[in-house]
C-alpha cells in the first residue's frame, strides 16, 4: 500500500547528551556535519513522503524554527511544550495531522547508512512489504553486528514468518532500529495522554501482528557526546567498504 505520512519523534530531553543539549535540542546535534533529524527528513524526501509531522518539547522554539526552514517540504509541528507525552502519547496526539491510514514513525536520533547494493532503500522496502491485513506494526530491525552506538543486549527475536517476540535471553536478538510503519487503530486502546510505544508493541505481539523488516546497511544511534565520534568513524568505514 502507499504510505503518505510520517511522524518524527523529536521531543525528547536528550539528557545523556549533556552538556551539548543544554543549549541544543538533541535532534539538532550534528553528526558528520548534519543535524541528526536531517537524516530522517532526507530519507523521507527520497521516497516522496511530503506529509511530515514532528513533535517538539525541549527547546521547542529552536526546533520549530529549524524545521520551518527545512527546504524540501513543510514539516507540521505537534507541540508538546506543555507536557511531554512519551513516544506513544506523542503519536496519538498527532493523529489528526497524520490521517487514518498507516504511516511511518521515525526516531530523530537514529539513522543508517544505506547498502548501495540493496536495490532499494530501507524505507521503500518497508512500504512495499507492509500488509495491513496481517500487520499492525512493521518494525525496522538491525542485527547487533550492524549497529554502532547500541549498548543493550537486543530487543526482539524473529521467527520464520518474520513475526517478532520480545527477546528473553534465548535465540538471536535483533534491535528495534527506531523506524516503523504503524496502523493507527493500534492506538485506540490507550486513553491516557502519556504512554510508550512499547505498549503498542506488546499489544501487536499478543495478536501476532508485529513484524520485522530487516535493515540492509549499517545502523547508528547517537545517545552520548562520545557516540558522535563513534558514529562518524563507522560512517567513514562503511563508505570506504569496511562493512559488517
Secondary structure, DSSP 8 states (H G I E B T S, - for coil): ----EEEEE-----GGGTTGGGTS-GGG-EETTEEHHHHHHHHHHHTT--EEEEEE-TTHHHHHHHHHT-SSS-EEEEE-SS---HHHHHHHHTHHHH-SS-EEEEETTEEEE--TTSSS-HHHHHHHH--TTT-SEEEEEEEGGGEES--SS-SEEE-TTSBEEE--SSS--EEEEEEEEE-GGGGTT--SS---HHHHHHHHHHTT-EEEEE--SEEEE--SHHHHHHHHHHHHHHHTT---
